[in-house]
Amino acid sequence: MSRSNLRGFHDASFVGRLSGVLQSGGKLLVQEAVSATQQDTLQQQVLLGGLTDIRACPDFASLPPGSMGQLLTVEATRPSWESGARSAISLKPKAKVPNGTANGVHSAQSPTQAHSNGTATDKHKIWSLPVSADDELMDEDELLTEEDRQRPEVPSGAACPPTKKACANCSCGRAEAEAAGVKADLTPDMLDNPQSACGSCGLGDAFRCSTCPYRGLPKFKTGEKIALSSDFLTADA
Amino acid sequence: MGTDLLILFGSQTGNAQDVAESVGRSAQLRQLTSTVVAMDAFDIARLHEQVAVIFIASTTGQGETPDNMKQFWRFLLRKSLPTDALNGMQHAVFGLGDSGYQQYNTVAKKLDRRLAALGSAALLERGLGDDQHFSGYDSALFPWLEQLWAALQDLWPHKDQSVLPGSEGQLPTCKYSAAILNFYDARAVLDTPRETHEQEVFAWTAFTRLEAIASGLAAPPKQFSGCGPGRPFMASVIANRRITSPDHFQDTRHIELDLASSGIVYEPGDLLNILPRQNPEAVQRFLRRTGLDAQSVVRLAAAGAESADRVRQSVQVTVGSLVAGALDIHGACPKRFFFEILAHFATEPHETERLLYFASSEGRDDLSQYNTREGRTVLEALEDFPSAQVPLQWLLSIVPRIKPRQFSIASSLRAHPHQAHITAAIVDYKTPHKRRKQGLCTGVAPFRAFLEERAALQAAGNVEIAPCHLYFGCRGANQDFYYKEQWQEYVSTGVLAADGGLVAAFSRQDGRKVYVTHRIREHAQQLFSLLTHKGASVYISGSATRMPQDVIAALEDVVAQQGQIPQQEAKVFLKALQSSRRCVIEAWS
């Protein structure tokens, strides 16, 4: 019997050590202070510690005053088979019951099942079976239909937002369209005496339009020369 | 489960997780409770009990499932699951992918199909986010979410799912709690003798573990000795040599690292994760901007953790080492959530307005323009919105954590015991608006590892090694033909075949442009024989945008021409090679 007022005290590796001193078929009682949401966790840790036949005892003893939560008692058994034991399972369902519990391989009740209010049907047991090396997996590529295998075409120029400037290596024709119109380029005068009709240019990139000639430059106050930072490259390499 | 919605994610770089968390927050605004957790951290035995499950899954470049959903996915693929296994469940899938890759969003598509095949009913058509869109996956996400909320309203018509007035303006719950320790409590941390860099690495390690706990990822393994994922090793640099000619524009380094006592072992083809160090100037700027005191000691914990957990999992570090070591302040772009939270803390009306706009559906293109398209950093964004004073626990939540950089290992342990070599090119590039950025990328590294391994096996004498053929594309023989002498030695020792074992393609030599694809076509006969009679495998390593596709196309031409079969059959042959792993592509961008 192992008892603790500290939540999380019984983790899988500790339970494993406890189970090591049990005889085959021996029982272990674990008591731990848990909150309502943590009952599953304790049972899970006991399962992961290598014990089977896990049962949560429904009577909660009371804890000393001032403790949080409730004392949960979990009873479990050290299995009669040693690690490395093998047994064949047939996974073909017999009537409605998956055959996982036949042939001497005992699958431990999952924490959920121990807690289910009896509505889990036999077919749902398939979710709790541990995945063994014998479990066949389907070929996932078979899941894709012809339509799934298609890739969308690269978005055309029309998909770009209307305010977006043409890219340097424009392949969709926007660059020619822009070249025909008047573009606002950055001039040395603008660096010396920056002005902004909308009032937003000086606030920094966060507030500038995508076509703003000051994009990429630091913030400025109207009329004050813009100081270029040392890592700003003004010419194309 | 107890909550209305179960939101499961499979995330490799954190994007899918971000989306999952934001869906959870949006659900909360609509009075729906939810649980957000990584697929592998969820007890799949309880899946069939769920009524409404939302899946957010990203697809990596080569179509692989993210690590934190691999087990879950394996379980779902079991043939033994009957077609009504998930009757009674409804699902919704949103995928994050990149249509630049052949395997576009295949993970989400397969998941959607498999869930339906197991009897789950789709609430709505799967949504597919695409990095190629102007505003990335947001483009598809916003409309898909609208449909999702409508579908849930139809599913539960009697449940009030309206957004309560005023709720949108409320600050959500922070994932973390942060408390500055007083002088006496801080002493234990400050007195620990650790030099600065080690402190930073310790802060990163501790914060990484805490983040996993706070985010509902699979619980990290308990006390481990030795190094491995999430447990970095401080390696010494044995060598750092430039291996491009001085007149070459690119500075490529051959770097040798001493792994001595780390216990780290690797095989050819493995990746080395290297934790970068941040620019100290940037760290200082950040501390000034946020008003944080580098010397103060903070205790961090996952918010809402129960008391025994809290003590066990809390982290105590100096603020300075946390910022420098764990928070990516001048590298990665922040996410939309960053701007959402910043809006809560900005005090200037025009800043608040702009931040709310960036975080909204209408503003997503402008956000993309400002943020991801310009490689905006956290520090820059904070300086652009100077009125926002963000408390430390929120900074932890919205500033991306420093991620290790991955490098293909360029050496073999057999040739260099206790060492790892990498080949790294330092790349300078400009953003669309001429702001300077730096990047790193690698090329022929895995092949050096591979060939070194084979050379060592051959030298040991007991294994017969079939000669390899290395096709290497670079600019010029004297500029960037990395490890040239080593390849030539391998030709003379037979690790590389005597005939056609080392084939170089120089794209800027003697005024001629020769690419690997040209060379492939020149050696058509030999390559055909290798592929079809000798059972050769092909490994392609190159830039994701074009090179691998071009090589495959060239090989298809070779097979079609030499085998005298139609192009289509040659395509099928190459596809079969790929699915049987006899043709493997490592693509990077």
Boltz contact constraints between the chains, C-beta under 6 A:
constraints:
  - contact:
      token1: [A, 6]
      token2: [B, 308]
      max_distance: 6.0
  - contact:
      token1: [A, 7]
      token2: [B, 308]
      max_distance: 6.0
  - contact:
      token1: [A, 8]
      token2: [B, 308]
      max_distance: 6.0
  - contact:
      token1: [A, 91]
      token2: [B, 80]
      max_distance: 6.0
  - contact:
      token1: [A, 110]
      token2: [B, 45]
      max_distance: 6.0
  - contact:
      token1: [A, 112]
      token2: [B, 45]
      max_distance: 6.0
  - contact:
      token1: [A, 112]
      token2: [B, 46]
      max_distance: 6.0
  - contact:
      token1: [A, 124]
      token2: [B, 48]
      max_distance: 6.0
  - contact:
      token1: [A, 127]
      token2: [B, 45]
      max_distance: 6.0
  - contact:
      token1: [A, 127]
      token2: [B, 48]
      max_distance: 6.0
  - contact:
      token1: [A, 128]
      token2: [B, 45]
      max_distance: 6.0
  - contact:
      token1: [A, 135]
      token2: [B, 78]
      max_distance: 6.0
  - contact:
      token1: [A, 136]
      token2: [B, 79]
      max_distance: 6.0
  - contact:
      token1: [A, 137]
      token2: [B, 77]
      max_distance: 6.0
  - contact:
      token1: [A, 138]
      token2: [B, 77]
      max_distance: 6.0
  - contact:
      token1: [A, 138]
      token2: [B, 79]
      max_distance: 6.0
  - contact:
      token1: [A, 140]
      token2: [B, 77]
      max_distance: 6.0
  - contact:
      token1: [A, 140]
      token2: [B, 110]
      max_distance: 6.0
  - contact:
      token1: [A, 143]
      token2: [B, 110]
      max_distance: 6.0
  - contact:
      token1: [A, 143]
      token2: [B, 113]
      max_distance: 6.0
  - contact:
      token1: [A, 143]
      token2: [B, 114]
      max_distance: 6.0
  - contact:
      token1: [A, 148]
      token2: [B, 109]
      max_distance: 6.0
  - contact:
      token1: [A, 151]
      token2: [B, 99]
      max_distance: 6.0
  - contact:
      token1: [A, 151]
      token2: [B, 104]
      max_distance: 6.0
  - contact:
      token1: [A, 152]
      token2: [B, 99]
      max_distance: 6.0
  - contact:
      token1: [A, 160]
      token2: [B, 134]
      max_distance: 6.0
  - contact:
      token1: [A, 161]
      token2: [B, 134]
      max_distance: 6.0
  - contact:
      token1: [A, 161]
      token2: [B, 365]
      max_distance: 6.0
  - contact:
      token1: [A, 204]
      token2: [B, 384]
      max_distance: 6.0
  - contact:
      token1: [A, 205]
      token2: [B, 370]
      max_distance: 6.0
  - contact:
      token1: [A, 206]
      token2: [B, 370]
      max_distance: 6.0
  - contact:
      token1: [A, 206]
      token2: [B, 384]
      max_distance: 6.0
  - contact:
      token1: [A, 207]
      token2: [B, 354]
      max_distance: 6.0
  - contact:
      token1: [A, 210]
      token2: [B, 369]
      max_distance: 6.0
  - contact:
      token1: [A, 215]
      token2: [B, 433]
      max_distance: 6.0
  - contact:
      token1: [A, 216]
      token2: [B, 433]
      max_distance: 6.0
  - contact:
      token1: [A, 216]
      token2: [B, 434]
      max_distance: 6.0
  - contact:
      token1: [A, 216]
      token2: [B, 435]
      max_distance: 6.0
  - contact:
      token1: [A, 231]
      token2: [B, 436]
      max_distance: 6.0
  - contact:
      token1: [A, 233]
      token2: [B, 434]
      max_distance: 6.0
  - contact:
      token1: [A, 233]
      token2: [B, 436]
      max_distance: 6.0
